[in-house]
Amino acid sequence: MLHITATGTPHEIGHTHGSLASTHIHRTIAFYKSKFLSDCTLPWPEVQTLASKSVPTLKQRCPALLEELKGVAEGANVKFEEILALNVRTEIVFGCFGDGCTALSWKVGGEGGDGESWLAQNWDWQPQQGENLIQLTVLQEGKRGIKMITEAGLIGKIGFNDRGVGVCLNAVKAKGVGWERLPVHLALRLVLESQSKDEALRKLKDIGVAAACHMLVADATGGVGVECSHVDVKVLEPDAKGRVFHSNHFLVPHEDGVDDTVFWQDSLTRVERIRELADVLDEKPTREEVEDVFRDEQGLPGAICRAVKEEGASETLFSIVMELKGRKASVIVGRPTEPKEKLDMSFD
């Protein structure tokens, strides 16, 4: 997996990302150009026009991220609107397609305890996009250092920062988009720039998220589920053992007009299965035990460790286990039962 470290101003950070991942970005654009057309009958010029609806909110709420996006486009020698479209893809289709995953947060000993704070997930998407994943480290003066696994060209995804604040993402297929709110992947970046889980939660509630998703947000004190729709933000608190489990459907009630379609029926079984697997672990699980949860293949192809069954189906493209108290993570590239590569990320 390509590893990029980007430093400097927002534009310089974006330019480094764009220039060093140029090949990956061009492939990512080709993938989504085809995906929008085949799944949503949206030609690429129309996709770019729709993406531009997010610009006023970005100018007002996060101008630095807007500059970073411009830098990515310049570095990769593509149109700004194309990079913007990648970063607001969830809002453009609002439920037409969605990447999946299964995730957990586990504060050993519960909130206030001195045990590890685990945050982990499998990220499932179409296999051809696997080659376009990158490890991105962002170091910017006056802001948190960030390490994430992301699709090339996207400036917010799954990872953690140097204060031990981490985030995972679950797609939820509920229609509706609020362009006055922050797009999902840029909201993920907002979390990664936060000093704490509580600060991240305050930001998400204040700004709102433009489309449906679930973010599992955690720090050294533990995690909370943050279910977002285009009209509300709802919190899923940890259970008595300090754990939160989530897949690809809402688990708490939302406002009228929020219609969760449960686009993958196996989402219902995966969230119960991960709870079952966690229940049989010791109250102080090891990293290896947490990693092993994400190798589970019960219910294939729609298992926690997902496998392709047919053309156009998704499979697990990477598995990440973060320990936020220690500010480190282990990543398995590919299905964790068939690893293509293993890598570690940490802030020492």
C-alpha positions as a Markdown table, in Angstrom:
| # | Residue | x | y | z |
|---|---|---|---|---|
| 1 | Met | 0.0 | 0.0 | 0.0 |
| 2 | Leu | 1.3 | 3.4 | -0.9 |
| 3 | His | 2.2 | 5.5 | 2.1 |
| 4 | Ile | 2.2 | 9.3 | 1.8 |
| 5 | Thr | 3.2 | 11.8 | 4.4 |
| 6 | Ala | 2.0 | 15.3 | 3.7 |
| 7 | Thr | 3.0 | 18.5 | 5.5 |
| 8 | Gly | 2.8 | 22.2 | 5.2 |
| 9 | Thr | -0.2 | 24.5 | 4.3 |
| 10 | Pro | -3.5 | 22.9 | 3.4 |
| 11 | His | -2.8 | 23.5 | -0.3 |
| 12 | Glu | 0.7 | 22.0 | 0.1 |
| 13 | Ile | -0.7 | 18.9 | 1.9 |
| 14 | Gly | -3.2 | 18.4 | -0.8 |
| 15 | His | -0.6 | 18.9 | -3.6 |
| 16 | Thr | 1.6 | 16.3 | -2.0 |
| 17 | His | -1.3 | 13.8 | -1.8 |
| 18 | Gly | -2.3 | 14.5 | -5.3 |
| 19 | Ser | 1.1 | 14.3 | -6.9 |
| 20 | Leu | 2.3 | 11.2 | -5.1 |
| 21 | Ala | -1.0 | 9.3 | -5.5 |
| 22 | Ser | -1.7 | 10.6 | -9.0 |
| 23 | Thr | -2.0 | 7.2 | -10.6 |
| 24 | His | -4.3 | 5.9 | -7.8 |
| 25 | Ile | -6.4 | 9.1 | -8.1 |
| 26 | His | -6.9 | 8.7 | -11.8 |
| 27 | Arg | -8.0 | 5.1 | -11.2 |
| 28 | Thr | -10.3 | 6.2 | -8.4 |
| 29 | Ile | -12.0 | 8.7 | -10.7 |
| 30 | Ala | -12.4 | 6.1 | -13.4 |
| 31 | Phe | -13.9 | 3.7 | -10.9 |
| 32 | Tyr | -16.5 | 6.2 | -9.6 |
| 33 | Lys | -17.2 | 7.6 | -13.1 |
| 34 | Ser | -18.2 | 4.1 | -14.2 |
| 35 | Lys | -20.0 | 3.4 | -10.9 |
| 36 | Phe | -22.2 | 6.5 | -11.0 |
| 37 | Leu | -23.2 | 5.8 | -14.6 |
| 38 | Ser | -23.9 | 2.1 | -14.1 |
| 39 | Asp | -25.6 | 2.2 | -10.7 |
| 40 | Cys | -27.2 | 5.7 | -10.7 |
| 41 | Thr | -27.4 | 6.6 | -14.5 |
| 42 | Leu | -25.5 | 9.8 | -13.6 |
| 43 | Pro | -22.9 | 10.9 | -16.3 |
| 44 | Trp | -19.7 | 12.3 | -14.8 |
| 45 | Pro | -20.3 | 15.9 | -15.8 |
| 46 | Glu | -23.6 | 15.8 | -14.0 |
| 47 | Val | -21.9 | 14.3 | -10.9 |
| 48 | Gln | -19.4 | 17.2 | -10.9 |
| 49 | Thr | -22.3 | 19.7 | -11.1 |
| 50 | Leu | -24.0 | 18.1 | -8.2 |
| 51 | Ala | -20.8 | 18.1 | -6.2 |
| 52 | Ser | -20.5 | 21.8 | -6.5 |
| 53 | Lys | -23.6 | 22.2 | -4.3 |
| 54 | Ser | -21.3 | 21.5 | -1.3 |
| 55 | Val | -18.9 | 24.4 | -2.0 |
| 56 | Pro | -20.8 | 27.2 | -0.1 |
| 57 | Thr | -20.8 | 25.1 | 3.1 |
| 58 | Leu | -17.2 | 24.2 | 2.7 |
| 59 | Lys | -16.2 | 27.8 | 2.2 |
| 60 | Gln | -18.1 | 28.8 | 5.3 |
| 61 | Arg | -17.3 | 25.9 | 7.6 |
| 62 | Cys | -14.0 | 24.4 | 6.6 |
| 63 | Pro | -12.1 | 26.7 | 4.1 |
| 64 | Ala | -8.8 | 24.9 | 4.9 |
| 65 | Leu | -10.2 | 21.6 | 3.7 |
| 66 | Leu | -11.4 | 23.3 | 0.5 |
| 67 | Glu | -7.9 | 24.5 | -0.1 |
| 68 | Glu | -6.6 | 21.0 | 0.5 |
| 69 | Leu | -9.0 | 19.6 | -2.1 |
| 70 | Lys | -7.8 | 22.2 | -4.6 |
| 71 | Gly | -4.2 | 21.1 | -3.9 |
| 72 | Val | -5.1 | 17.4 | -4.5 |
| 73 | Ala | -6.6 | 18.3 | -7.8 |
| 74 | Glu | -3.6 | 20.4 | -8.9 |
| 75 | Gly | -1.1 | 17.8 | -7.8 |
| 76 | Ala | -3.0 | 15.0 | -9.6 |
| 77 | Asn | -3.6 | 17.2 | -12.7 |
| 78 | Val | -7.3 | 16.7 | -12.6 |
| 79 | Lys | -10.3 | 19.1 | -12.3 |
| 80 | Phe | -11.1 | 20.4 | -8.9 |
| 81 | Glu | -14.7 | 19.3 | -9.4 |
| 82 | Glu | -13.6 | 15.7 | -9.9 |
| 83 | Ile | -11.8 | 15.6 | -6.6 |
| 84 | Leu | -14.8 | 17.3 | -5.0 |
| 85 | Ala | -17.1 | 14.6 | -6.4 |
| 86 | Leu | -15.0 | 11.9 | -4.9 |
| 87 | Asn | -15.2 | 13.5 | -1.5 |
| 88 | Val | -18.9 | 14.1 | -1.6 |
| 89 | Arg | -19.9 | 10.9 | -3.4 |
| 90 | Thr | -22.2 | 9.8 | -0.5 |
| 91 | Glu | -24.2 | 13.0 | -0.8 |
| 92 | Ile | -24.5 | 12.8 | -4.6 |
| 93 | Val | -26.1 | 9.4 | -4.7 |
| 94 | Phe | -27.8 | 9.6 | -1.2 |
| 95 | Gly | -28.3 | 5.9 | -1.0 |
| 96 | Cys | -27.8 | 4.7 | -4.6 |
| 97 | Phe | -24.8 | 2.7 | -3.5 |
| 98 | Gly | -22.9 | 2.2 | -0.3 |
| 99 | Asp | -19.7 | 0.7 | 1.0 |
| 100 | Gly | -20.3 | -1.5 | 4.0 |
| 101 | Cys | -18.5 | -2.7 | 7.1 |
| 102 | Thr | -18.8 | -4.0 | 10.6 |
| 103 | Ala | -17.3 | -2.1 | 13.5 |
| 104 | Leu | -16.7 | -2.1 | 17.2 |
| 105 | Ser | -15.5 | 0.1 | 20.0 |
| 106 | Trp | -14.4 | -1.4 | 23.3 |
| 107 | Lys | -13.1 | 0.4 | 26.3 |
| 108 | Val | -11.7 | -2.3 | 28.5 |
| 109 | Gly | -12.9 | -1.8 | 32.1 |
| 110 | Gly | -15.6 | 0.7 | 30.9 |
| 111 | Glu | -15.4 | 4.4 | 30.8 |
| 112 | Gly | -12.9 | 5.8 | 33.3 |
| 113 | Gly | -11.1 | 2.5 | 33.4 |
| 114 | Asp | -7.3 | 2.2 | 32.7 |
| 115 | Gly | -7.6 | -0.6 | 30.1 |
| 116 | Glu | -7.1 | -0.4 | 26.4 |
| 117 | Ser | -9.5 | 1.5 | 24.1 |
| 118 | Trp | -10.1 | -0.6 | 21.0 |
| 119 | Leu | -11.6 | 0.8 | 17.8 |
| 120 | Ala | -11.8 | -1.6 | 14.9 |
| 121 | Gln | -13.6 | -2.4 | 11.6 |
| 122 | Asn | -13.6 | -4.3 | 8.4 |
| 123 | Trp | -14.2 | -2.0 | 5.4 |
| 124 | Asp | -16.1 | -3.6 | 2.5 |
| 125 | Trp | -16.3 | -2.4 | -1.0 |
| 126 | Gln | -15.8 | -3.6 | -4.6 |
| 127 | Pro | -12.5 | -5.4 | -5.1 |
| 128 | Gln | -11.3 | -3.2 | -8.0 |
| 129 | Gln | -11.0 | -0.2 | -5.6 |
| 130 | Gly | -8.6 | -2.1 | -3.4 |
| 131 | Glu | -5.6 | -1.1 | -5.4 |
| 132 | Asn | -6.5 | 2.5 | -4.9 |
| 133 | Leu | -6.3 | 2.5 | -1.1 |
| 134 | Ile | -3.5 | 4.5 | 0.4 |
| 135 | Gln | -2.1 | 5.2 | 3.9 |
| 136 | Leu | -2.1 | 9.0 | 4.4 |
| 137 | Thr | -0.3 | 10.8 | 7.2 |
| 138 | Val | -1.2 | 14.5 | 7.5 |
| 139 | Leu | 1.1 | 16.8 | 9.7 |
| 140 | Gln | -0.1 | 20.4 | 9.8 |
| 141 | Glu | 1.2 | 23.1 | 12.2 |
| 142 | Gly | -1.4 | 24.0 | 14.8 |
| 143 | Lys | -3.6 | 21.0 | 14.2 |
| 144 | Arg | -3.6 | 17.3 | 15.1 |
| 145 | Gly | -1.4 | 14.9 | 13.3 |
| 146 | Ile | -3.5 | 12.3 | 11.4 |
| 147 | Lys | -3.0 | 8.8 | 10.1 |
| 148 | Met | -5.7 | 7.2 | 8.0 |
| 149 | Ile | -6.5 | 4.5 | 5.4 |
| 150 | Thr | -8.4 | 6.2 | 2.6 |
| 151 | Glu | -9.2 | 6.0 | -1.0 |
| 152 | Ala | -6.8 | 8.0 | -3.1 |
| 153 | Gly | -8.1 | 11.5 | -3.5 |
| 154 | Leu | -10.3 | 11.5 | -0.4 |
| 155 | Ile | -9.0 | 13.6 | 2.5 |
| 156 | Gly | -11.1 | 12.0 | 5.2 |
| 157 | Lys | -11.7 | 8.4 | 6.0 |
| 158 | Ile | -10.9 | 5.8 | 8.7 |
| 159 | Gly | -8.0 | 6.3 | 11.2 |
| 160 | Phe | -6.8 | 8.2 | 14.3 |
| 161 | Asn | -4.8 | 11.2 | 15.4 |
| 162 | Asp | -1.9 | 12.0 | 17.7 |
| 163 | Arg | -4.3 | 12.6 | 20.6 |
| 164 | Gly | -5.8 | 9.2 | 20.2 |
| 165 | Val | -9.1 | 10.2 | 18.7 |
| 166 | Gly | -10.2 | 7.7 | 16.1 |
| 167 | Val | -13.1 | 7.1 | 13.8 |
| 168 | Cys | -14.7 | 4.3 | 11.8 |
| 169 | Leu | -17.4 | 4.5 | 9.1 |
| 170 | Asn | -20.5 | 2.5 | 8.3 |
| 171 | Ala | -22.6 | 3.3 | 5.3 |
| 172 | Val | -26.3 | 3.6 | 5.9 |
| 173 | Lys | -28.7 | 3.6 | 2.9 |
| 174 | Ala | -31.3 | 6.3 | 3.9 |
| 175 | Lys | -32.3 | 8.8 | 1.3 |
| 176 | Gly | -32.0 | 12.5 | 1.8 |
| 177 | Val | -29.2 | 15.1 | 1.5 |
| 178 | Gly | -28.7 | 18.4 | 3.3 |
| 179 | Trp | -26.2 | 20.5 | 1.4 |
| 180 | Glu | -26.0 | 23.0 | 4.2 |
| 181 | Arg | -24.4 | 20.3 | 6.3 |
| 182 | Leu | -20.9 | 18.8 | 6.1 |
| 183 | Pro | -20.4 | 16.0 | 3.6 |
| 184 | Val | -19.7 | 12.6 | 5.2 |
| 185 | His | -16.1 | 12.2 | 4.3 |
| 186 | Leu | -15.2 | 15.7 | 5.3 |
| 187 | Ala | -17.0 | 15.2 | 8.6 |
| 188 | Leu | -14.7 | 12.2 | 9.2 |
| 189 | Arg | -11.8 | 14.5 | 8.7 |
| 190 | Leu | -13.3 | 17.0 | 11.2 |
| 191 | Val | -13.4 | 14.2 | 13.7 |
| 192 | Leu | -9.7 | 13.4 | 13.0 |
| 193 | Glu | -8.8 | 17.0 | 13.7 |
| 194 | Ser | -10.5 | 17.0 | 17.1 |
| 195 | Gln | -8.8 | 17.0 | 20.5 |
| 196 | Ser | -11.2 | 14.4 | 22.0 |
| 197 | Lys | -14.2 | 12.3 | 21.4 |
| 198 | Asp | -16.4 | 14.8 | 23.1 |
| 199 | Glu | -15.1 | 17.7 | 21.0 |
| 200 | Ala | -15.7 | 15.6 | 17.8 |
| 201 | Leu | -19.3 | 14.9 | 18.9 |
| 202 | Arg | -19.9 | 18.6 | 19.6 |
| 203 | Lys | -18.7 | 19.5 | 16.1 |
| 204 | Leu | -20.8 | 16.9 | 14.4 |
| 205 | Lys | -23.9 | 18.0 | 16.3 |
| 206 | Asp | -23.2 | 21.7 | 15.6 |
| 207 | Ile | -22.5 | 21.4 | 11.9 |
| 208 | Gly | -24.5 | 18.3 | 11.0 |
| 209 | Val | -23.7 | 15.7 | 8.4 |
| 210 | Ala | -25.2 | 15.9 | 4.9 |
| 211 | Ala | -26.1 | 12.3 | 4.3 |
| 212 | Ala | -26.8 | 9.1 | 6.2 |
| 213 | Cys | -24.0 | 7.2 | 7.8 |
| 214 | His | -22.7 | 5.9 | 11.1 |
| 215 | Met | -19.4 | 7.1 | 12.6 |
| 216 | Leu | -17.9 | 5.2 | 15.5 |
| 217 | Val | -16.0 | 7.9 | 17.3 |
| 218 | Ala | -13.6 | 7.0 | 20.2 |
| 219 | Asp | -10.6 | 8.1 | 22.2 |
| 220 | Ala | -8.7 | 6.7 | 25.2 |
| 221 | Thr | -11.8 | 7.0 | 27.3 |
| 222 | Gly | -14.0 | 4.9 | 25.0 |
| 223 | Gly | -16.3 | 5.3 | 22.1 |
| 224 | Val | -19.8 | 6.3 | 21.1 |
| 225 | Gly | -21.8 | 5.5 | 18.0 |
| 226 | Val | -22.9 | 8.6 | 16.0 |
| 227 | Glu | -25.8 | 7.9 | 13.7 |
| 228 | Cys | -26.2 | 10.7 | 11.1 |
| 229 | Ser | -28.9 | 11.5 | 8.7 |
| 230 | His | -29.5 | 14.6 | 6.6 |
| 231 | Val | -31.7 | 16.0 | 9.4 |
| 232 | Asp | -30.4 | 14.7 | 12.7 |
| 233 | Val | -27.5 | 13.3 | 14.7 |
| 234 | Lys | -28.2 | 10.6 | 17.2 |
| 235 | Val | -25.9 | 9.0 | 19.7 |
| 236 | Leu | -25.6 | 5.3 | 20.6 |
| 237 | Glu | -24.0 | 4.9 | 24.0 |
| 238 | Pro | -21.8 | 2.0 | 24.9 |
| 239 | Asp | -23.2 | -1.0 | 26.8 |
| 240 | Ala | -22.4 | -1.9 | 30.4 |
| 241 | Lys | -19.1 | -3.4 | 29.3 |
| 242 | Gly | -17.9 | -0.3 | 27.4 |
| 243 | Arg | -18.7 | -1.6 | 24.0 |
| 244 | Val | -20.4 | -0.3 | 20.8 |
| 245 | Phe | -21.2 | -2.5 | 17.8 |
| 246 | His | -22.5 | -1.4 | 14.5 |
| 247 | Ser | -23.0 | -2.5 | 10.9 |
| 248 | Asn | -25.0 | -0.9 | 8.0 |
| 249 | His | -28.4 | 0.1 | 9.5 |
| 250 | Phe | -29.6 | 2.5 | 12.1 |
| 251 | Leu | -29.9 | 1.1 | 15.7 |
| 252 | Val | -31.6 | 4.1 | 17.3 |
| 253 | Pro | -34.8 | 6.0 | 16.3 |
| 254 | His | -34.5 | 9.0 | 14.1 |
| 255 | Glu | -36.8 | 11.9 | 13.1 |
| 256 | Asp | -39.8 | 11.5 | 10.9 |
| 257 | Gly | -38.8 | 11.3 | 7.2 |
| 258 | Val | -35.6 | 9.4 | 7.8 |
| 259 | Asp | -36.2 | 6.1 | 6.0 |
| 260 | Asp | -33.5 | 3.4 | 6.6 |
| 261 | Thr | -33.8 | 0.9 | 3.8 |
| 262 | Val | -31.4 | -1.7 | 5.3 |
| 263 | Phe | -29.8 | -2.2 | 1.9 |
| 264 | Trp | -27.8 | -5.2 | 3.1 |
| 265 | Gln | -30.0 | -7.6 | 5.0 |
| 266 | Asp | -26.9 | -9.3 | 6.4 |
| 267 | Ser | -26.3 | -6.1 | 8.3 |
| 268 | Leu | -28.9 | -7.3 | 10.8 |
| 269 | Thr | -27.0 | -10.6 | 11.4 |
| 270 | Arg | -23.5 | -9.1 | 11.3 |
| 271 | Val | -24.2 | -6.7 | 14.2 |
| 272 | Glu | -25.5 | -9.5 | 16.3 |
| 273 | Arg | -22.7 | -11.8 | 15.3 |
| 274 | Ile | -20.0 | -9.4 | 16.3 |
| 275 | Arg | -21.7 | -9.0 | 19.7 |
| 276 | Glu | -21.7 | -12.8 | 20.1 |
| 277 | Leu | -18.0 | -13.0 | 19.3 |
| 278 | Ala | -17.2 | -10.3 | 21.7 |
| 279 | Asp | -19.2 | -11.9 | 24.5 |
| 280 | Val | -17.1 | -15.0 | 24.5 |
| 281 | Leu | -13.8 | -13.1 | 24.8 |
| 282 | Asp | -12.1 | -12.4 | 28.1 |
| 283 | Glu | -13.0 | -9.0 | 29.7 |
| 284 | Lys | -9.5 | -7.8 | 28.7 |
| 285 | Pro | -9.1 | -8.9 | 25.1 |
| 286 | Thr | -5.7 | -8.9 | 23.4 |
| 287 | Arg | -5.0 | -7.3 | 20.0 |
| 288 | Glu | -4.9 | -10.7 | 18.5 |
| 289 | Glu | -8.3 | -11.6 | 19.9 |
| 290 | Val | -9.8 | -8.4 | 18.6 |
| 291 | Glu | -8.3 | -9.0 | 15.2 |
| 292 | Asp | -9.7 | -12.5 | 15.1 |
| 293 | Val | -13.2 | -11.2 | 15.5 |
| 294 | Phe | -12.9 | -9.7 | 12.1 |
| 295 | Arg | -11.8 | -13.0 | 10.5 |
| 296 | Asp | -15.3 | -14.5 | 11.2 |
| 297 | Glu | -16.9 | -16.0 | 8.1 |
| 298 | Gln | -20.2 | -17.2 | 9.5 |
| 299 | Gly | -22.9 | -16.3 | 7.0 |
| 300 | Leu | -20.6 | -16.1 | 3.9 |
| 301 | Pro | -20.7 | -14.3 | 1.6 |
| 302 | Gly | -22.4 | -11.6 | 3.8 |
| 303 | Ala | -20.1 | -12.3 | 6.8 |
| 304 | Ile | -18.1 | -9.9 | 9.0 |
| 305 | Cys | -15.2 | -11.0 | 6.8 |
| 306 | Arg | -17.1 | -10.5 | 3.5 |
| 307 | Ala | -16.4 | -12.3 | 0.3 |
| 308 | Val | -17.4 | -11.6 | -3.3 |
| 309 | Lys | -20.3 | -13.8 | -4.5 |
| 310 | Glu | -21.2 | -12.2 | -7.8 |
| 311 | Glu | -20.1 | -9.5 | -10.2 |
| 312 | Gly | -20.5 | -6.1 | -8.6 |
| 313 | Ala | -20.5 | -7.4 | -5.0 |
| 314 | Ser | -18.4 | -6.2 | -2.2 |
| 315 | Glu | -15.7 | -7.9 | -0.1 |
| 316 | Thr | -13.5 | -6.9 | 2.8 |
| 317 | Leu | -10.7 | -4.7 | 1.4 |
| 318 | Phe | -9.0 | -4.0 | 4.7 |
| 319 | Ser | -9.3 | -4.6 | 8.4 |
| 320 | Ile | -8.0 | -2.1 | 11.0 |
| 321 | Val | -7.6 | -2.5 | 14.8 |
| 322 | Met | -6.7 | 0.8 | 16.6 |
| 323 | Glu | -5.7 | 1.0 | 20.3 |
| 324 | Leu | -6.3 | 4.6 | 21.0 |
| 325 | Lys | -4.7 | 4.8 | 24.5 |
| 326 | Gly | -1.4 | 3.8 | 22.9 |
| 327 | Arg | -2.1 | 5.8 | 19.7 |
| 328 | Lys | -1.3 | 2.9 | 17.4 |
| 329 | Ala | -3.1 | 0.6 | 14.9 |
| 330 | Ser | -2.5 | -2.6 | 12.9 |
| 331 | Val | -3.9 | -2.9 | 9.4 |
| 332 | Ile | -4.5 | -6.0 | 7.3 |
| 333 | Val | -4.8 | -5.3 | 3.6 |
| 334 | Gly | -7.3 | -7.6 | 1.9 |
| 335 | Arg | -9.6 | -10.0 | 3.6 |
| 336 | Pro | -8.1 | -10.7 | 7.0 |
| 337 | Thr | -8.4 | -14.5 | 6.3 |
| 338 | Glu | -6.3 | -13.9 | 3.1 |
| 339 | Pro | -4.0 | -11.0 | 4.0 |
| 340 | Lys | -2.2 | -9.4 | 1.1 |
| 341 | Glu | -0.1 | -7.1 | 3.3 |
| 342 | Lys | 0.1 | -6.1 | 7.0 |
| 343 | Leu | 1.2 | -2.8 | 8.3 |
| 344 | Asp | 1.4 | -0.8 | 11.5 |
| 345 | Met | 0.6 | 2.9 | 12.2 |
| 346 | Ser | 1.6 | 4.7 | 15.4 |
| 347 | Phe | 2.4 | 8.1 | 17.0 |
| 348 | Asp | 5.4 | 7.5 | 19.2 |
